[in-house]
Amino acid sequence: MWFRQDLRLMDNPALVAASESEQLVPIYIFDEENSGDAALGASTKLWLYNSLKALNEQLENKLRFLRGDPKILLPKLVAENYIDSIFWNRCYEPWQINRDTAIKTQLIGKGYNVESFNGSLLWEPWQVMKKDNTPYKVFTPFYRKGCLNAESPRIPLDAPNLVLAEKDNFCGLDRLNELNLIAKNKWGDKVICNWEIGEKVANKKLNNFLDDGLEGYKENRNYPSKNNVSRLSPHIHWGEISVNTIWYKSKSYLNFKKINELDADQFLAELGWREFSYSLLYNFPNLPSKNLQERFDNFKWLKNSNFLNAWKEGKTGYPIVDAGMRELWQTGYMHNRLRMIVGSFLVKNLLIDWRDGEKWFWESLVDADLASNSAGWQWIAGCGADAAPYFRIFNPVTQGQKFDNDGTYTKKYVPELLSLPNKYLFSPWEAPQNILSNAGIKLGIDYPFPIVDLKQSREKALATFTNLKVISSLDI
């Protein structure tokens, strides 16, 4: 059993199939030979290390760890150990599709039994297509017409009984620490202390969310200080819990009237957005690097390292933006509303290429996911499928006032503004000098002045895109 992004025992189709063998050899291969630009960022490596550690404990410490090219390692492993069948759950990143196809062809050609399964998505990307067999480019028809009218997702499977081969029988495989997934530094310790990791935690977190967080989800999911987000995304990405489990357990709560139908529908639709992102990545493999709307290819993004670094460090002078970026650095996570706010600020106020933002999220997020990250940034920039029109620019002042009115979230991550009255919290440059003095704040010293003017930067962005005749041709 080749574990990949399915680090769990419950509802694991490949593991169930593999369990029918007389003995099972569970392996994980850390592959940076084929990943290219999609090589894991520091935060996801940190999560992966701890997730593998939890899975290994579930597998009685018999999980084998390898590092290198699976195209070389797998044929060698099966040949040397008289293995006749190999099982895995499919991954959908373009580089993994290419690699796995080559491996499958090679092994089958040598007479081995190779079986792959869908353990990551509710629907395969090729299952949900328009009537003319072309991919959807707008979310609502993709989800409402395509997904919900397709065959129902697979019912979750129980964890199988496993007969695991003794680890001593298989030589030359690395221990987990030898995969070199984590750097020994204070940053990693600080990030990981915010999380519990593994299958048991993921299932417990889902139950807690359904019991205490899903009521009011449709509205309250927009407020970063409220307990109405599941924070399941990193668990989902690494397959510590399956989306099928989440789908059916959520529906069971709805059927028993434990949750409001509107809240449940919105939560399930968020799973639909993930499916949509994977459909886009599957059908448009260049999604992480190329504008889906080619008319954006002529846009001249600014190359301003000072702006980009200020954004990364949470020192833009706009408190809600800075709070989001600091949450990311300190915890490896950012609330979804904040992802939209900070993304809009980067591409539309600073006019910095969305790909620079995507790369920073890829490096910093514990839930960094190639499909969701790429689709999300293209949506924010206005150049992707079902994208926000370019003239939809999130105002960080009004966004903060609306979604963090009492300042709980912002002051947590921007503590230098703790004593500033909420009236001026999201625009401290407007506060009278005596108010700033009473709060112990010297702008430019304790907290930065805004790096750009909101009105001027918005007008510049709109003018630039109008000149490129982008706005008039957008499909709104």
N, C-alpha and C positions, 0 to 999 in steps of 0.2 A: 504494500500500500504506500503510494507516493503522496504524502501530505504536502499541500501547497497553501492555498488560501481557504482552508477548510479544517482549521485546527480544533476539531471537536469530535465527540463520539456519537452524540445524538443526531438524528436526521442527516446522516452522511452516506449518500447512496453508494459511493465507491467502497467505503469501508464495509458496508453491509454485504456487498458482492464479494469482497475479498475475504470476509469472515467465513465464507463457505469452504475455504481451503483448509487443508489439514493443519498447516502452520502459517502464521502471518509474520512477515518481516516489515515493520513500519519504518519508513525512512523520511527524512527531510533533506533536501538539497538546496543550499544557499547558492544561487546562481547570479553572479555578476559578470559572467562571460558573455551572455547574450542580451542583457537588459539595455545596454546603451544608455541613452538619455533618461530612460525610465528606471535606472538604478535607484534603490531605496534611499530616502533621505534619513537624516540622523534620528528624527523622532520615530519614524516607522520601524527602523532597526531596533530602537529601544523597546518599542511595543512587541515586536516580533520575538525578541530574546525572551521576554517574560511570558509571552503566550506559549512559546515552545517549551519553556520550563514547566508551565502548568500542564500542558498536554503530556509531556514525558512522565510526569507523576501519575497521570491517569493511566498511562500505558506501562505502569510498573517499572519505570526507568529503562524500558527496552526500545525506546525510539532511537534510531541511528541517525547521526548527523553527518552530512557530507558537504563539502564546499568545492565548487568547480562547475564544469560544463556537464549537464545531464546527458547530452548527446554522447559523451565519452563514458561518464560514470555508470549510467544505467546498463548499457550492454555489458560492461565489464563485471558489474555486480551480479547480474542474473546468470552470466556464464560461469563465474567462479563459484557460485553457491547453488547451482542446479535448480534455479527458480524457473517455473514454467509459465507463470501468469503475472501480469503487472496491471494494477488498477490505479486510477486517479480521477479526480473531479476536474472538469474543464476550467481553464482561466481564459479570459477574453481580451487581454491586452494583446495588441498586434504582435509584439515580439514573442509572447508566449505561445500564441497560435502557431506562428511559423516554426518555433522550436519544437513544440509538441507534435506537430504534423510530421516533422522530419524524424523524430524519435519513434513515433508509432509506425511509420512506414518501414523504418530500419528493423525494428524488433519483429513486426509481423513477417517481414521478408525472411527473417531467420527462424521462423516457425514458432515464435512465442505467441501466447494469448494476451492481447492488450485490450483493455476495456476502459472507456472514459464515460463520465456521467455529468449531468448538470446538478451541481450541489451549491451553486452560487446565485442563481437567478430564478425568479418566479416563472418567467417565460424565456425561452431561447430567443436571441435576437432575430433569427430567421422565422420565428413563429408569428411575430407581430409585424405585418407588412400591409401596405395599402392594397386595394383590389387589383391595381396594375403591377403588383409585386415590387414596388419601389418603397424605400423606407419613409416613414413619417418624419417630418421636420418641425411639426408643431406638437407640443405636449398634449394638449387637451384631447384632440382626436386620437393620438397615439394611445392614451390611457383609456379614455371613455369608449371609443369605438373599437380600438384594436385589442388592448389587453383584456378589458372586461367582457368582450365578446369572444375571446379565444378560449381554448380549453382551460379548465380550472387548474391552478397550480397543483403540483404534486402534494399529496398528503404527507406530513412529516413521518419519518421512520423512527422506530425505537433504536436505542443503542444496541448493537449486536454483542453476542458472547464471543470473546476472542481467545484463540489459542496462539499465544505469542512465542515465536522462536527465541531461544536463549541468545542473549546478546553476545556472549563469549564466542559463539560459533561463527561470528562474522567479523573478520579482522579488518584493520586499516581504516576504520570510520572515525571521524573526529568527534570529540566531545563538544557539548554546546558552547562552552567558553571558547573553544578553539575556532569557532566561526567568526570571532572578532566583530560581533554585531554592535557592541557598545563601547564607547570611550569612557574611561574612568575619570569623570569630572563632576563638578558640583552642579552644572546645568542639568545633566541627565538625572541626577538624584532629585533635583528640585521638580523636574517635570513629572517623573514617575511616581512621586509621593502623592500626586493628585488622583491616582488611579488604582483600582484593583483589576486584575487581568485574568482571563481564562473563561472556560465554558461555564463553570458553575456560577461565577460572578455575572456573566452575561444574562443567564436565565433568571437569576435573582433580580437583576436590574430591570429586565422586561416586566416581571411581575409587579415590582414596586411602581414602575411607571404606569402600568395599566390600572393599578389600584389608586394611586395618588396623583398622577400627573396628567393623565389623558383627559380628565374632565376639564373642560375649558380650553382644550388644546388649540382649537381653531383660532381663537383670538389671542390667548396668552403666550403662545409659542413665539410671538414677536418681542416679548419683553425679557431681556437677558437676566434679570434678577429673579424671575419667577420660575417655579419648579415645574414647568410644562414642556420640557424637552427631555427626550429619552437618554441622550448621550450614548446611544448604542452604536454610533457610526464606526468607531474603531473595532468594536467587537464584530460587527457585520463584515467589515472589510477583511479581517483575518479569518472569518468563518467560525468564530467561537460560538456563534448562534446563527442559525439559518434564517433567511428571509421567509421561508415557508412556515417555520415555527412562529415567527412574529405575525405573519399574515393570518394564520388560522387561530392563534390564541387571541388576537385582537378581535376577530370576527366572533369568537365564542363569547367574549365579554359583551359584544353588541347584541348577540342573540339572547343573552340572559338579561338584557336591559341594564347592565352595569355601567354603561357609558352612553353618552349622547351620540346620536347617529351622525350629526354634523362633525363632531370631534373625531369620531372613528373614521369617517370618510376622508377627512383631511389628513389624518395620520397615514392611512393606507395609500393615499395619493402621493405622499412623500416617498413611500416605497416605489410607487410608480415613476417618480422622477428619477430614482436610481436606475430603474429599468430603461427609461428613456435615454439616460446618459450612456448606458452600455450599448443600446441600439445604435446611437450615434457613433460611438467609438468603433463598433464592429463594422458598420457600413461606411464610415469615413475614418480610416485608420490614421490619417494625418491630423486628427482633431487636436492633439496636444500642441501642434506647432503651426498649423495653417488656418487662416480665417476661413470659416465655412462660407461666408459671403465674400466672394473674391473682390468686390468693389472696395473692400477695406485694405486691400494689399497696397494701395498707393498712398495710404496715410503715413505721414512722416511723424512717427512718435518721437518725443523728446528724449535725448540721452542726457539725463541730469542725475549724476550719482549722489549729489547732496540731497536732492528731493527723495530719491529712492531710499537712501540710508535713513533719513529722518522718518520716513514712513515705516521702514522695518523696525526701527528702534522705538516707535511710539513717541516721537518728538515733533509732530507736525504743528502743534499749537491748537489743534482741534480736539478737545477732550474725549469725545466719544470715539473718534478714530484712534487716538492714542490708547484708550482703554482696551479696545479690541486688539490692537497689535501687541500690547503688553500681556494681555491674557494669553495670546498665542505663544509668546516667548516663554512665559512662566509655566504654562500648563500643557502646551502642545495641542490646544483646542481653541476654537472660537465659536461663539454662538452664531447661528445662521444669519440672523438679522445683521449682526456686526460684519459678517463676511460680505454682505451686499454693500454695507456702508463703506467699509475700508476699500473694497474693490472699486466702487464707483469713484471714490476720492482719488485713487491712484490713476485710473485711466481717463477720467473725465475732468478732474480739476488739475491734476499734475501732468496729464497727457503723456504718461509713461506706458509703454507697451504692456498689454495684459499678460504677455508671456513672462515678463519679469515678475509680476505678481504671482503667476502660476508656479514659477520655480521656487519662490520663497515659501509659499504654502506647501509645496511638495517636500521641501526640506524640513519644515517646522511642524506640520500637522501630524499627530499620531494617527489620524484617520485619512491620511493622504491616499487618494484613490484616483487612478489615472483617468477613468471615465468621468467621475463626478467633478473632479478638480478642473479638468479641461472644459467640460460642458458648462460648468458654473462660471468660469472666467470668460468664456466666449459670450455667455448670456449677459454678464455684467457689461462687457465691452460693447455689446450691440452688434457683434459681427458673427454670432453663431446662429444655430437653429432656435426658433422660438425666442429670439433675443429681445431684451428690453430695448425699445427705441433709443437711439443715441441721445435724444433730448430729455430722456428720463434720467435726471441727475439727482442722486440722493444728497440733500442738504444736511450736512452733519450737525448743524445747530438745531434745526427743527426735528431731525431724527432723534437726537438726544433728548430734547424736550418732550417728545411724544412717547418714546419707548423706555426712557429712564428718568421719568419726571422727578422722582425723589432723589436721584443721584446715587442710589445704592451701588449700582454696577460701576459707574464711572469713578466714584471716589475710592472704590476698592482697588482699582488698578492704577489710578492717578492720585495717590494719597497726598501729593503736594497741594491739591485743591480741596482738601478735606474741610477746611474752615471757610471756604468761599460760599456765600449764599447761593441757593439753587437758582435764583433769578439770573445769576451771571455764570453759572457753572459751565454752560456750553458755549459761552462767548466771553471769556474772562477779560479780553481786551476792551470790552464795553463797560467794565466795572469802574466806578469812580476811584480815584487814587486812595481815598480814605478807606474804602471797602477793601481794596487790595492790601493796604497796610495792616488793617485789622486782622486780615486773614493770613498775614505773614508771607505775602507773595510779592516778589519783584519780577514782573514779566521780563523775559530775556535772561533772567538769572535762575529763578526757582522753577519757572515754567516758560517755554518758548513762546514768542510771538508767532502768529500764524505764518506759515511759510509761503502761502499764496492768499490773495484776496478772493473770497468765494464768488462774488458777483463778477469780477473781472475774469477769473479763470473759467467760469461758466460761459460767459459771452465769447471768450476766445475759443473754447471748444466748439461751441455751436457755429461760430463763424468759419472755423477751419473745416468742419464737416459739411457745412452748407456750400462752401466753395468747391468741395469735392463732389457735390451733388449726391451725397449719401442719404441725407435725410429725406429728400423728395422721393427717393426710389425704394425706401424701406417698406417691407410688407407689414403694415400695421393692422 
